[in-house]
């Protein structure tokens, strides 16, 4: 659901210390990345996080569902969606993606293919820009553009596996305002975009409490966060594939 469940949600806490970094037009990709990470609270603070628990609601297509996401360093993730009297669980144990869905018989099932690959990226606890070179990723500044009447830096992130993500960073605040990912599903390409807004302070870090997702330009669901907790106790067992 969330690209980099914790990492992409962490957004600027203070920008006054960055005022001397020069005009946006003269910034390089590395300078924008550095400003972005500093604005999120700094690399040390980001690396000090160990777990996160997020509760939210999802609205779209005329209905509302409940969402809870747990994540734990380095790349463990569990997502529970409650829709009426049905609970759908997705988990990633660090290597395998699994789902437990009553509509699929209710038995835990492993998922493979592009969806599993994307889940492994989403489960990565640290922000994708943290130590990106050591991870084997590259970042390129495509240019400065206008998005919804605001100036944004367009960064093209190419992961070590070749998958590309486009990050649009507000030139004034250094917030991620949009992230776009392309997927090939069954020979058909789909472009997934997430727009971020309503940034609030949580334990010294800023979190966007509203995320609107779209597929190939068609508006989809809206995710509204209700509570975000960091460094809470989380048992590793909850990420493992349940025994049937």
MOFENMO-V928810 format. One record per helix or strand of 2 or more residues. SS is the DSSP state (alpha for helix, beta for strand). FROM is the first residue (numbers start at 1). TO is the last residue. If there is no record, write none. Layout:
# MOFENMO-V928810
SS	FROM	TO
SS	FROM	TO
This chain:
# MOFENMO-V928810
alpha	7	9
beta	10	11
alpha	16	21
alpha	24	26
alpha	29	39
alpha	43	48
beta	51	60
beta	63	72
beta	76	83
beta	86	92
beta	97	100
alpha	102	104
beta	109	111
alpha	114	122
beta	138	147
beta	150	158
beta	164	170
beta	176	185
beta	188	202
beta	205	215
beta	218	230
alpha	236	239
